[in-house]
Amino acid sequence: MQDFLLLFVMGLVGGFLAGLIGIGGGVMYILVLPYLLLNMGFPQEEIVQYTIANSLFGTTFAALSGNIALMKRKEFFWKQVISIGFFGAICSMLVLLLFVNTPLYQRDQFNIVVILIMFFIAVRTLMQSRKPIGGEYEKKPSFLGLGGIGAAAGTVSALSGLGGGTVIIPILNSGLKMPMHKAKSISLGVIFITSFVLSVYNIFETPMIEYSNQSTGYIVWPLALIISLGVIIGSPFGVIVGRKLSNRLISYIFVLFVLVVIADKVIQLI
């Protein structure tokens, strides 16, 4: 019961961060899911696959909840979301099928990938928080450019369970000079598409080691549903708060969570 309460709290925090930052709530889910899955008896050899699958399931609901709030405010950008999301879904499926859901991808590799991505996020977030706002014109990306963004985001999503916002937001905001609120909105839309596609695939996927504990494929329903409940509650509040706080304060709050994840994964490697 204590574990499930912790997971619900992580869902709340993850959902809040998804709405606040626009990168999905996986930064919280991948922190606690490996421990809970091991406690439930899931095989050590596939903890990475179960962690990614259930993190993405929670991320799907985090993005959906945030997107609904953005649609109500008429701040949803359909054209860019669909263009990037299409390529993101295809690329993420290929990475999941050919690499992640195979014996090649184990816990050490997963932790290294997460540490590198988290380090990039922390550095990029702090650098971005120091930049002055405004003064540059937004660039119009080509269809091929949007496809490249989607491919990179889909790869990161499949490898880490974090969603693709870690790639989408810096490219749109820093590279294309897109306003942060627009970049975050597009990011949440794309995250929903890629996470939803991967979650459906993981439900029908057959794990390498036969083990069933209230699970279908790689989705463990007690964990996934409790995360999603917290997410649905927390995400709209993140969107609301994100419009009231300064970008610098949001950045510092987020970096604190990122550093906790990095420390946890480094300890596991050691």
N, C-alpha and C positions, 0 to 999 in steps of 0.2 A: 504493500500500500504506500509505503514511504517513497519507493522508487517511482511509482506512477504519479504521486504528487509532485516530485521533483521534475518529472517529464512534463507535466502540465505547466509548471512554472516556466520551464525552458521554452515551451510552446508560446506562452504569453510574451516572454522576452524576445524570442525569435520573431514572432509576428510583429511586435512593436518595432524592432529593428528593421524589418522588411519595409514597413510603411515609412519609417523615419529616413532610412538611407537609400532604399531602392535596390538592394542587392539580394533580397531573399533572406530567410531566417536560418539558413544552414549553418551559419557560424556558431549557433547555439546547439543545434541538433547533433552535429558531429562531435561535440564535446562530451555528451553524456550517453549517446546511443551505444558505443562500443561496450561500455561497462554494463549497461542494462541487458544487452543481448547476451553477453557472456554469462551473466547471472541467471538468465532464462535457459541456459544450456545449449544455445546455438553453437555450432562447430567453430572453433578458433580459425580454421582454414578459410571460412567464408564470412568472417565478421566484417571485413571491408565491404563486401557486396551487400550484405544486409544493412550496414550503416548507410551506405550511399543511397540505396533504394528507399529506406524509410525517411531519410533526410529529405530526399527529393519529393516524397509524398507530402510531407509537412510543408515544404517550400511551395508546392502547388497551391495549397490552400492559403498560404501567406500571401502569395502573389495575387490570387483570385480576390481575396478580401480587400487588398490594397487597390486593385484595379477597379473594383466596384465603387470604392470611395472616390477614385479619380474620375470615373465616368460621371458620377453624380455632380462633380464639380466642372464637368466638361473639359477635363485636362488629360484626355486620353488620345494618343496619336496613332490611329489605326494603320495608316499606310506604312510607317516606319516599323511598327510592331510586327505586322504580318510579313514584311519583306525580310527583316532580320530573323524573325522567329522561324520562318520556313527553312532557311539554311541551317539555323541552329538545331532544329529538330532532326534534320537529316544527318548532320555531322555527329551529334550526340548519340544517335542510335548506332551509327557505325562504330564509334569508339567503345560504346558499351558492349556491343555484340562481339567485336573482334579482339578486345583487350581486357576491359574491366571485368566482365563476367566470365573470366577464364582463370585457370590456376596461375597465370603469369603475374596477376596483380594481387599482391599480398600486403600485410599490414605495414611493413617497413616502407615499401614504396608509396603506399597511401599517405603515411605520416609525412614523408619527405615532400610529396606533392602539396599537401595541405600547408606545411611550414613555408614553403617557397611562395605559395599564393598569398598566404596571410602576411608574410613579410612585405611582399609587393603592395598589398592593400594598405598596410600601416604606413609605409613610406609615402606612397602616392597620396593617401588621405591627408597626411600632415603637410606635404608640399602644397597640395591644392588649397588647404585652409589658409595658407599665407598669401595666396594670390589675390590681387584686387579684383573686385567684381565689376563686370561690364567693360566697355571700351573696345570690343572686337565684334566683327560681324560673323554671324553663323554661316558656316560653309555648307553647301549642298552636296551630300555624298552621291556617288553614282550607284546604280543597281548592283554592280560588281563589288563596290566598296561595302555596301550594306551586307552583301553575301559573305564577305571576308569577316566582318564583325560577327555575324551569326555563327560562322564556322568556328571562330575562336571561342565564342561564348559557349557553344554547345560542347566543345572539347573540355573546357574547364568544368562545366556542369557535370558531365559524365565521369570525369576523373576524380572529382572531389565531393560531389553532393552539395556544393555551395550555391548552385545557381550560377548563371553567367553574368550577373551584374558587375562582378569584379573586373570584367573585361569591357563590358558595354559602356559603363558610366565614364571611365577615364578617356576612352576613345571619343565618345560623343562630346563630353564636356571640354577636355583639354585639346583633343585633336581637331574636332570640328567646331569648337567654340560655341557649343550649344548650351543654353541656360541650364543650370543644375536641375531645376524643377522639371524641365522637359526631358532631360537625360534620365532622371530617376523614373519618370512615368513610362518612358519607352522601355527601360530596363525591366520594370515589373511586368509589363505586357509580354515581353520576350521570355522572361523567366517562367511565366505561367505556361506558355506553349511548350517549351522544351521539357519542363518538369512534368507536365501532364503526359506528354508522349512517352517519356521514360518510365513514369509510374505505371501506365497501362502495360507497357512491355514487361516490367518487372513482376506484375501480378501474374502474367501468363508464362513467365520464364520458369524453367525447371532447375533448381539448385543443383550444384555439382555433387553435394553430399545430401543424401535423403534424410530429412529431419523436419518434422511438423510439430509446431507448438503454437496453435492458434494463428497460423500463417498460411498465406496463399502465394506461391512463388517466393519472392524475396520480401514481400510485404507482411509484416507482423502486425496484425490488426489492433491488438490492445495498445501497442506503442504508437502506431500511425494515427489512430483515431484520437488518442489523448493529446498528442502533439497538435493535431489539426483543430481540436476544440480550443486549445489555448491560443492558437494562431488566429482563428476567426475573431476572437475577442480582442486580441492585442493589436492586430495590423491596422484597423481603422484609426485607433488612437495614435499610432505612429505617424500616419499621414497628417492628422490634425496638428500634432505637436511639431512635426517637421516644418510646417508653415509658420510657426511662431518663434522658433529658436534660430539663432545665427548659425551659419554654415560652420564657423570655427568651433562653436560649442558642440554641435552635433558630431563634428570630426573627432574631437577629443574623447567624447563619450564612447564612440564606436571603437577607437583605437585601443581603449582599455579592454574591451571585450576581445579584440583581436589578439592582444598580448597574452591574455589568459589561455586562449586556444593554442598559441604558439608554445607557451610554456608546457602545457599538457602534452603536446605531441613530441616535444624535445625529450621530456622525461620518459615517455614510452619508448623512444628510440634508444636512450641510454640504458 
